[in-house]
């Protein structure tokens, strides 16, 4: 079979599975051939070897069972960097870049940060990469996720700027550290809504999504404990769910935090919330 025929076959198979079957078929075939998509299109009349076709049919069947494209090719771009991802970590979302950008705008030389629930390390690694003089504690309850995060930190030569700790929120974080920034994209989906998520999202780790009955479980815990861990001039920076602004603002105010700023994403949805102590 020729390249274009394989693409057409793939596109047909992916009909109804994803939004852009032709594009995904091209990307998956390019992945199997170890070339980029442009090169693939130039080679459209060339024969596809049996070995490659076999591999393509395998990945196609994975994709048909709703395994996210990113888990198949083991990568996702975030902040212009290419992150390794696998089933142990949430796939970094473009919206989360807003959280990183807002933190980068506010960072000062010598600041110490914590990224709670680091997952693939997308937040911690990109901050370490784009801001030279800072130190980050990246924590996650999942040891396997931390392995992925470390791999990404090594890839971008920021291992010496990040301490990785297996920890349930602050449980294993050394006492006495006062952070300038507490940053988190915690699990925030309501338990009852997990079943309604897109099939692909259901393939992501539930512990990275499940925010308890009201979706606020982790915000509550982090806000409560931030009293012990945040510098008086520090900032708490969260990614939030589309309908959580008011409830989280309330939680922040009750904990003595004020100066609440909310930043919307490109679709106009409240996406990031930043709070500081009222001084
Ligand atoms: N943004 C994720 C979603 O697509 C949720 C991520 C999270 O819970 N932090 O549902």
Boltz pocket constraint, residues with backbone or C-beta under 6 A from the ligand:
constraints:
  - pocket:
      binder: B
      contacts: [[A, 93], [A, 185], [A, 186], [A, 187], [A, 188], [A, 189], [A, 201], [A, 208], [A, 209], [A, 210]]
      max_distance: 6.0
